Amino acid sequence: MAEKRLKGPRDVARRFRGESHHKVDLKGRVSIPASFRRVLEAGDPDWTEGLNPNLVIVYGDHRRNYLECYTVDAIDEVDDQIAALPRGSKERRVLEVLFSGQSHATQVDETGRLVLPARLRDKIGLEAEAFFIATGDTFQIWEPGAYAAAEKETEAWLDDFPDDFDPLVLLDTHRSE
């Protein structure tokens, strides 16, 4: 996905960056990091000053233990790629279920929070605290302990490389394929 930029005083890159922990209240409300809200605004073609940005939360099947949040523009790009697949193909049917059926369209509220339905919170075991991690054109919401376990798996994978390994070489590896 090409990086786009806003024009004007709020010239913000349209990519999510960073990580943070946020409290989840009993009604499932959780504050979104302010920088994430700016990207959501930039990625919602219907957003204007004074409105709340829209987004789509993809929760997926039993293998996904986090919620992945897409801007309107980002999910539109995924939807366009799915629609380009042959109608009736297994790939298209599976992707339609994973990204259209197993998703939740929502809006940031006026105080900068998301209201996560109980079924989404239950799916990932989210209770009193949520961990937000940027993943470029999306961000993920994790139960903090589950994220810590996933992070250990990543660290173990990286431990197979030499101490002076530069992860940027992975980009070169995939570029040549």
Secondary structure, 3 states (H helix, E strand, C coil): CCCCECCCCCCCECCECCEEEEEECCCCEEECCHHHHHHHHHCCCCCCCCCCCEEEEECCCCCCCCEEEEEHHHHHHHHHHHHCCCCCCHHHHHHHHHHHHCEEEEECCCCCEEECCHHHHHHHCCCCEEEEEECECEEEEECHHHHHHHHHHHHHHHCCCCCCCCCCHHHHHHHCC
